[in-house]
Amino acid sequence: MITRNLTKLSADILDVLVIGGGAHGATIAYHVAKAGYRTALVEKNDFCGATSASSLKILHGGLRYLQHLNIKRMRHSIAARREMMQLAPYLVEPLACMMPLYGKGLRGKRVMQAALFLNDCIGWDRNRDLPAAIRLPRGHIVSEKKVRETVPDIDGEDLHGACVWYDGLAVDTERLILEYVLGSMTYGARAANYAEATAINKGDDDLYQVTIRDRLSNEIHQVTTRFVVNASGPWFEKSIQASQKKDTKQKWALALNIVSKKKIFEKYAVALEGHTQYEDRDAIIKRDKRLYFFVPWRGHTMIGTEYMESIADPDCLQVKPEMIQNMVDGVNAIYPPAQLKYEDISFFHAGLLPMHSKSEENNIQMEKNSTFFVHTHAGFSRVLSVKGVKYTTAPHIAHEIVEFLRKQLQLESGIEKLKDSHVTAGQWNSDQLQYKDILERKYGQRAVRILSYMQNEQKADIWIDEASELLKAEVSYLINEEMACKLSDIVLRRTGLGTAECPGRSVLEKLVEYMGGILSWDEARKGQEVKEVLQRYAPLVF
Ligand SMILES: Cc1cc2nc3c(=O)[nH]c(=O)nc-3n(C[C@H](O)[C@H](O)[C@H](O)COP(=O)(O)OP(=O)(O)OC[C@H]3O[C@@H](n4cnc5c(N)ncnc54)[C@H](O)[C@@H]3O)c2cc1C
């Protein structure tokens, strides 16, 4: 069974300690452990609780990188997307993306037809070993009529049709990262959430002492490791600064998506041009507007992404009502028939991403490539920092880091590996079969692990909330086997219950009662847990 155990995590000398349990840290821990190194992963909050939870959930194949003629980057993206889809097919769906085409030239049919053809050629192996249900079809051009059916009342002047291509939609980005964390543990890694790396010190014999604070118990643990991988996202300079007192150099932009209760488009993620001028400085084939995607998801529409320069501390990232209102106004300017109102917004995604520069005209250029680098200052030559710009390509950086380690570090044998617990047997009996679909949709093959918890529940009292399809047994499983420690872990990162909108106070209260029973929470703690979850939806109206 997989458990959170910081004493065990710090018991032996590690080969690699990974700091940060977002897309990069989790995929790195997985691949490094799979390669046979003694690995541990520490995350100061919950896994996938920061930038990686804020993505627009598109696993890109990199069609847009054709603008930069960057085939290498496309290949990395396609391979990384396929890996994510293979690892957890139950969490990913093909996403049909539609971009209306106007006039001739770069925005016309001929150029886009050629681009789609190239995209399919470059991604010839995009579906290798993927289950049939999630294979990505070829791109194609659709008629003007089809566009008008999909995007009613679209600005029609010079409209000729649309190009359609397919990417992956990570329906539950948070569980997808958790799959990597749990997967790393089956390869022998140790992992803990609510475990913060507070200092990195160089010891003797090329070893580092990393101080870890257990944020649940306040206990301090010392971890000894040969290498440190700092994958702490927007904290990446801060995590090192604590030990190095270096100045911050990286510029950041706050990236924002809004989630609307209104279903704006049904079957397609529609890409529409923004209303302000934008020039991508690196593009060889230039467009003059940034694209905004309207992505159908969980019966809602995600819309994004907007970028604004930010000097915010990532620990205190705040989205103000005016930022949401600006986006709502922007959407209405891009697509007036949406008639979006502030009250339609049920959730938002915000995170800090590495920014390259900002022009006088407020033209924000984001950094384009994820990288990692080895620190060169004295004593830190075995500390690597990751600067990640995409969720999709995180596995690619993980592979590069494994390659780097292979050149530096001899493998020791004898890593204790757990059996891949999610595929261990479990038989659905006739009473349980009615829950099979619900559970497999959420947990894939791990659903069978929930059966033993189901046996402990009274048949007549099996639900926490039937309308939300939330079973008591699954919550017990998540606490015992997936390190769910707080109400927000279940609501926002294990079940998807509250990722599109607030599940409502009564559901939260039933859930906190049940969790409190297992985790011995008193009334004050339960109140605090509910308050913390509700804060995630401020400043929205609900
Ligand atoms: C609005 C938005 C839309 C996006 N859309 C897409 C998209 O559609 N497709 C795509 O591919 N990408 C997208 N991205 C980009 C992508 O989400 C990010 O590039 C990626 O998730 C960054 O992952 P990360 O692991 O580097 O950072 P994070 O997810 O921020 O992870 C870093 C982790 O480190 C932890 N940490 C920090 N300090 C410490 C410490 N001292 N000790 C322990 N842990 C620590 C943090 O708590 C955090 O969980 C989007 C981003 C945003 C914000």
Ligand as a Chemical Component Dictionary entry (heavy atoms), coordinates in Angstrom:
data_LIG
# 
_chem_comp.id                   LIG 
_chem_comp.type                 NON-POLYMER 
_chem_comp.pdbx_formal_charge   0 
_chem_comp.three_letter_code    LIG 
# 
loop_
_chem_comp_atom.comp_id 
_chem_comp_atom.atom_id 
_chem_comp_atom.alt_atom_id 
_chem_comp_atom.type_symbol 
_chem_comp_atom.charge 
_chem_comp_atom.model_Cartn_x 
_chem_comp_atom.model_Cartn_y 
_chem_comp_atom.model_Cartn_z 
_chem_comp_atom.pdbx_ordinal 
LIG C1  C1  C 0 -3.621 29.497 -17.288 1  
LIG C2  C2  C 0 -2.628 28.467 -17.815 2  
LIG C3  C3  C 0 -2.936 27.698 -18.929 3  
LIG C4  C4  C 0 -2.024 26.736 -19.397 4  
LIG N1  N1  N 0 -2.392 25.913 -20.423 5  
LIG C5  C5  C 0 -1.563 24.895 -20.795 6  
LIG C6  C6  C 0 -2.002 23.935 -21.741 7  
LIG O1  O1  O 0 -3.148 23.954 -22.228 8  
LIG N2  N2  N 0 -1.133 22.958 -22.091 9  
LIG C7  C7  C 0 0.120  22.881 -21.582 10 
LIG O2  O2  O 0 0.857  21.985 -21.968 11 
LIG N3  N3  N 0 0.548  23.764 -20.655 12 
LIG C8  C8  C 0 -0.258 24.758 -20.243 13 
LIG N4  N4  N 0 0.146  25.647 -19.275 14 
LIG C9  C9  C 0 1.530  25.577 -18.760 15 
LIG C10 C10 C 0 1.702  24.504 -17.683 16 
LIG O3  O3  O 0 0.578  24.433 -16.858 17 
LIG C11 C11 C 0 2.954  24.775 -16.839 18 
LIG O4  O4  O 0 4.045  25.060 -17.652 19 
LIG C12 C12 C 0 3.334  23.572 -15.998 20 
LIG O5  O5  O 0 2.210  23.051 -15.357 21 
LIG C13 C13 C 0 4.388  23.957 -14.956 22 
LIG O6  O6  O 0 4.652  22.808 -14.171 23 
LIG P1  P1  P 0 5.752  22.826 -13.029 24 
LIG O7  O7  O 0 5.821  21.462 -12.461 25 
LIG O8  O8  O 0 7.010  23.406 -13.559 26 
LIG O9  O9  O 0 5.225  23.893 -11.967 27 
LIG P2  P2  P 0 4.092  23.727 -10.811 28 
LIG O10 O10 O 0 2.911  22.997 -11.286 29 
LIG O11 O11 O 0 3.885  25.090 -10.234 30 
LIG O12 O12 O 0 4.816  22.811 -9.757  31 
LIG C14 C14 C 0 5.804  23.273 -8.876  32 
LIG C15 C15 C 0 5.503  22.677 -7.502  33 
LIG O13 O13 O 0 6.601  22.892 -6.622  34 
LIG C16 C16 C 0 6.097  23.026 -5.310  35 
LIG N5  N5  N 0 7.123  23.669 -4.492  36 
LIG C17 C17 C 0 7.591  24.942 -4.566  37 
LIG N6  N6  N 0 8.567  25.145 -3.663  38 
LIG C18 C18 C 0 8.716  23.980 -2.979  39 
LIG C19 C19 C 0 9.549  23.570 -1.904  40 
LIG N7  N7  N 0 10.448 24.399 -1.370  41 
LIG N8  N8  N 0 9.438  22.319 -1.421  42 
LIG C20 C20 C 0 8.537  21.446 -1.984  43 
LIG N9  N9  N 0 7.718  21.781 -2.998  44 
LIG C21 C21 C 0 7.803  23.028 -3.494  45 
LIG C22 C22 C 0 4.843  23.892 -5.522  46 
LIG O14 O14 O 0 3.957  23.782 -4.443  47 
LIG C23 C23 C 0 4.303  23.331 -6.830  48 
LIG O15 O15 O 0 3.315  22.348 -6.613  49 
LIG C24 C24 C 0 -0.763 26.592 -18.770 50 
LIG C25 C25 C 0 -0.466 27.362 -17.635 51 
LIG C26 C26 C 0 -1.386 28.274 -17.148 52 
LIG C27 C27 C 0 -1.063 29.039 -15.899 53 
# 
loop_
_chem_comp_bond.comp_id 
_chem_comp_bond.atom_id_1 
_chem_comp_bond.atom_id_2 
_chem_comp_bond.value_order 
_chem_comp_bond.pdbx_ordinal 
LIG C1  C2  SING 1  
LIG C2  C3  SING 2  
LIG C2  C26 DOUB 3  
LIG C3  C4  DOUB 4  
LIG C4  N1  SING 5  
LIG C4  C24 SING 6  
LIG N1  C5  DOUB 7  
LIG C5  C6  SING 8  
LIG C5  C8  SING 9  
LIG C6  O1  DOUB 10 
LIG C6  N2  SING 11 
LIG N2  C7  SING 12 
LIG C7  O2  DOUB 13 
LIG C7  N3  SING 14 
LIG N3  C8  DOUB 15 
LIG C8  N4  SING 16 
LIG N4  C9  SING 17 
LIG N4  C24 SING 18 
LIG C9  C10 SING 19 
LIG C10 O3  SING 20 
LIG C10 C11 SING 21 
LIG C11 O4  SING 22 
LIG C11 C12 SING 23 
LIG C12 O5  SING 24 
LIG C12 C13 SING 25 
LIG C13 O6  SING 26 
LIG O6  P1  SING 27 
LIG P1  O7  DOUB 28 
LIG P1  O8  SING 29 
LIG P1  O9  SING 30 
LIG O9  P2  SING 31 
LIG P2  O10 DOUB 32 
LIG P2  O11 SING 33 
LIG P2  O12 SING 34 
LIG O12 C14 SING 35 
LIG C14 C15 SING 36 
LIG C15 O13 SING 37 
LIG C15 C23 SING 38 
LIG O13 C16 SING 39 
LIG C16 N5  SING 40 
LIG C16 C22 SING 41 
LIG N5  C17 SING 42 
LIG N5  C21 SING 43 
LIG C17 N6  DOUB 44 
LIG N6  C18 SING 45 
LIG C18 C19 SING 46 
LIG C18 C21 DOUB 47 
LIG C19 N7  SING 48 
LIG C19 N8  DOUB 49 
LIG N8  C20 SING 50 
LIG C20 N9  DOUB 51 
LIG N9  C21 SING 52 
LIG C22 O14 SING 53 
LIG C22 C23 SING 54 
LIG C23 O15 SING 55 
LIG C24 C25 DOUB 56 
LIG C25 C26 SING 57 
LIG C26 C27 SING 58 
# 
